[in-house]
Amino acid sequence: MNYSMLKEARELAGWSKEGEALSIYHELSKREDRRGNKGKRYTFALLLTCVLLAKMAGETTLQAIAEWIGLRSCWLQDVWPETRAAFPCAATYSTVLRTVDPAQVNQVLMDVLTRGRAEKRMPEDHIHVVLDGKTLRGTLHHQAEDQSPLHHMTLYEAKTGIVLKETMVAEKANELTHMTAFLTPVLLQGRIISADALYTQRSFCQEVLAAGADYLLVAKHNQPTLYEDLSLFFHDPPRDCLDWRTASSSTKGHGRLEPRVLWASTELTDFLARDWYGVHQVFCLRRRVEHALKCTQEIVYGITSLSPTKAAPSRLLALNREHWAIENRLHYRRDGALAEDACQVRKGSAPHILAVLNSFVLALFDFCKVSNVKQQMRCLDAHPFQAVRLLFKSREEN
């Protein structure tokens, strides 16, 4: 590469000593590498950044990642500081990723995005968090002890896409045994947390309020008494009901119309307070999906510690919609855009760290206001300097 091409490449990549000092690559470089020096040819920072670069360009397997990086090794050596003459092969990625601490990497990556969001001074984007899990289906149906099935628990900011905390458990039923680690004041102080029916437990409500947060939970048949009480109340409300508030919304797209109606009340607060600590409102949400030739409907009941002054029915309706961000914008895109369930990496912490990197790529795209992930990946594949710039430029340029 001649001087003019090198200069142009560095300008396109936005590389500079000052920018590199605040880059994602530099943040990863500061993490402790516990591997022995013998046989260590590549740093964690280089390996993880290579994976991120290739994933941002649409590559989903370690073999494809190694090939994508290798085909671009010439100009990467010129625009990337501290690189060797050769880049890792697929086996190297697989071996090293088994030894990485996923929790530490997630903390480093998400802290970069959190600081970037903080500089934009939009605190309301961090209020609503969602707790849910996702099974890594590529880890299922293997007999070896070091290839056990994995289920990924995530505490996710609904509006920013930032993963505040994550961990792996053996199966979905084990989520409840790990939930206490997610319900701490450091993570939840001043926030609203929503979760699916699995977490509609008395202990969950107590832990959330003790952490200085509010909860919004749905009631299903795993809590039959609560479900029956709410169903009876909203199906046949008492004639002397003094508090009955309603909100509605509707969206249209993809060949369907989706009207939603939510009813909220405080009439059951005293009745439920004996068992459900801190409950202030109950609600009933009706979701309809109207296609040209058919119509489906779902009724959902729930409870919340948010008082009517903190959350009117319209706010509760919005929070219920935001809750689905973890499914639509995280879990679905990890499978659809990043082919996570098709990934056959199973040993050690490798599947865990790949799940963390997948979540970060999507959070980074959300930070950059990318609306179509697949389209953006094709763009970065055609113009890889832009991907390099996203990972190397300073926060001030974001």
Secondary structure as GFF3:
##gff-version 3
##sequence-region A 1 398
A	DSSP	alpha_helix	3	13	.	.	.	ID=ss1
A	DSSP	alpha_helix	17	20	.	.	.	ID=ss2
A	DSSP	alpha_helix	24	29	.	.	.	ID=ss3
A	DSSP	alpha_helix	44	56	.	.	.	ID=ss4
A	DSSP	alpha_helix	62	71	.	.	.	ID=ss5
A	DSSP	alpha_helix	73	79	.	.	.	ID=ss6
A	DSSP	alpha_helix	90	97	.	.	.	ID=ss7
A	DSSP	alpha_helix	102	119	.	.	.	ID=ss8
A	DSSP	three_ten_helix	123	126	.	.	.	ID=ss9
A	DSSP	beta_strand	128	136	.	.	.	ID=ss10
A	DSSP	three_ten_helix	137	139	.	.	.	ID=ss11
A	DSSP	three_ten_helix	145	147	.	.	.	ID=ss12
A	DSSP	beta_strand	150	157	.	.	.	ID=ss13
A	DSSP	beta_strand	163	169	.	.	.	ID=ss14
A	DSSP	three_ten_helix	172	174	.	.	.	ID=ss15
A	DSSP	alpha_helix	175	178	.	.	.	ID=ss16
A	DSSP	three_ten_helix	179	182	.	.	.	ID=ss17
A	DSSP	alpha_helix	185	188	.	.	.	ID=ss18
A	DSSP	beta_strand	192	195	.	.	.	ID=ss19
A	DSSP	three_ten_helix	197	199	.	.	.	ID=ss20
A	DSSP	alpha_helix	202	210	.	.	.	ID=ss21
A	DSSP	beta_strand	214	219	.	.	.	ID=ss22
A	DSSP	alpha_helix	224	235	.	.	.	ID=ss23
A	DSSP	beta_strand	245	253	.	.	.	ID=ss24
A	DSSP	beta_strand	256	265	.	.	.	ID=ss25
A	DSSP	alpha_helix	269	272	.	.	.	ID=ss26
A	DSSP	beta_strand	281	290	.	.	.	ID=ss27
A	DSSP	beta_strand	295	304	.	.	.	ID=ss28
A	DSSP	alpha_helix	313	323	.	.	.	ID=ss29
A	DSSP	alpha_helix	325	325	.	.	.	ID=ss30
A	DSSP	pi_helix	326	331	.	.	.	ID=ss31
A	DSSP	alpha_helix	332	336	.	.	.	ID=ss32
A	DSSP	alpha_helix	350	367	.	.	.	ID=ss33
A	DSSP	alpha_helix	373	382	.	.	.	ID=ss34
A	DSSP	alpha_helix	384	392	.	.	.	ID=ss35
A	DSSP	three_ten_helix	395	397	.	.	.	ID=ss36
###
